[in-house]
Amino acid sequence: LIKHSDAGWPPEEALAFEEMLYRTSLPLMYNGSDRVGNWELSQIEAMMGLAVLSDNVTLFNHTVKMWIRRFPSYVYISSDGPKPINPPLGPPMWYNQSVFNASVDGICEETCRDLGHTQYGLASAFNAAETAHIQGVDLFAQFQDRIVPTLELHSQLLLPHARPSPLICHGNVTVNEEDPTFEIGYNAMVNRLGHSLPMTLLHLQTSVRTNPNPLTHFMVVYETLTHGAPCPKCP
């Protein structure tokens, strides 16, 4: 927005910024990460932003392909079978989750680690998918069968006094933080694709939209401002 508006960013400075990112950051992200999922999904989000900033169609397409490979291995649904899909790089890290069937649809690779890192991973995935949507690639529609259950499951786990099923993390889920996120995913699923997500709406209404001072150093703090209004005919 700053680059392509009259905000006053000189073209030579914008180009220098892009070149710095290509020189220092992109080599660290381009091939992905063998660490746990929120790392690679964060890299994908950053690269997609760089691709759009620099009008690089090749990098954008590369990043979309990375998202398509990584997201299904981060969010489990029962159609995957009795085991989650393996990530493209590195070993799967499910933190002792042992049940994989329809009763845990939507569980994430990091759910049994803690819900803070899980929210980081999902927020990065949804941010990247929203950027792709603006560019004409609808990852939300393509992967709605995973996004709907993961939003509903984790929103329910984040509700006050939630009691996880013993099938989820053996009944012990660590809620180490609540980030002001899920607005982007909710907007795409409900306002654009017509799903009903009652647990996600309840979480947003009780914990996200009512928070007068959401404290976070990450990329989720403005989601309610940008995506929180009802919009039945959103493009």
Salt bridges, closest charged atoms under 4 A:
GLU18 OE2 - LYS3 NZ 2.49
GLU40 OE1 - ARG70 NE 3.12
ASP80 OD1 - ARG146 NH2 2.69
GLU109 OE1 - ARG70 NH2 2.91
GLU110 OE1 - ARG113 NH1 2.76
ASP114 OD2 - HIS117 ND1 2.95
GLU130 OE1 - ARG192 NH2 2.76
GLU130 OE2 - HIS227 NE2 3.02
GLU183 OE2 - ARG209 NE 2.90
